[in-house]
Structure formats: C-alpha cells, structure tokens
Amino acid sequence: MFSKESLFAFSLFPYLGFLWFLTRTKQTPRLALIGFYMTLVFVAVTIPAGIYAKVAYGEELANVDALHGGAEFFLTLANILVVLGFREAIQQKADQPKS
C-alpha cells in the first residue's frame, strides 16, 4: 500500500511538529534541543548518501560500510547531545537549593 520511501517522507511531519512544540516550551535544555535538531542533519546526510550508494555501487546504504558509518555518525552525535543536554539539566536541578 505505502512504500518505505513515502512512509519515511511522511514521518518527517510529526517529527517537525515535535520539534516545534519542544522549541516553544522553552523548558527543553538547549543542548538536548540541538541534539533533536541534529537528527534532521542525520536525515539530510542519509538521503544523499543512500542515493549515492545506489547509483555508484548498486547497493543499499546499509551495505556500503563507509557511507553508512559516515551517515550514522550524525545520529550518534545527535544522541550524545540529547543525553548530555538532559544530564546537564538534571545536574542543575539537583544543585538548586530546596525551598
């Protein structure tokens, strides 16, 4: 019924809505918010890498280790930023004097 490409494209809209709400709350730690936005960078890198893998090697991106690893680096970086951002927020909350 739906191709994986169309489902992938459609999934971008809920994620953009998630980012919009997360940004508007002003409660999300800045570093974590940057990490969530970095996920879009991962997507932006993965799409051309996948196309290049198909055109140049005739393979899916997952089968071309150098390209796949390079693209996954951006997802790893995004995840690290999210974790560090929330870790920092938890530490700041713990350091606040209790009233």
PENOR-V504867 format. One record per backbone hydrogen bond with DSSP energy under -1.0 kcal/mol. NH is the residue of the N-H (numbers start at 1). CO is the residue of the C=O. If there is no record, write none. Layout:
nh = (NH & NH)
co = (CO & CO)
//
This chain:
nh = (7 & 8 & 9 & 10 & 11 & 13 & 15 & 16 & 17 & 18 & 19 & 20 & 21 & 22 & 23 & 24 & 25 & 33 & 34 & 35 & 36 & 37 & 38 & 40 & 42 & 43 & 44 & 45 & 46 & 47 & 49 & 50 & 51 & 52 & 53 & 54 & 55 & 56 & 57 & 59 & 63 & 64 & 68 & 69 & 70 & 71 & 72 & 73 & 74 & 76 & 77 & 78 & 79 & 80 & 81 & 82 & 83 & 84 & 85 & 86 & 87 & 88 & 89 & 90 & 91 & 92 & 93 & 94 & 95)
co = (3 & 4 & 5 & 6 & 7 & 10 & 11 & 12 & 13 & 14 & 15 & 16 & 17 & 18 & 19 & 20 & 21 & 29 & 30 & 31 & 32 & 33 & 34 & 37 & 38 & 39 & 40 & 41 & 42 & 43 & 45 & 46 & 47 & 48 & 49 & 50 & 51 & 52 & 53 & 53 & 60 & 61 & 64 & 65 & 66 & 67 & 68 & 69 & 71 & 72 & 73 & 74 & 75 & 76 & 77 & 78 & 79 & 80 & 81 & 82 & 83 & 84 & 85 & 86 & 87 & 88 & 89 & 90 & 91)
//
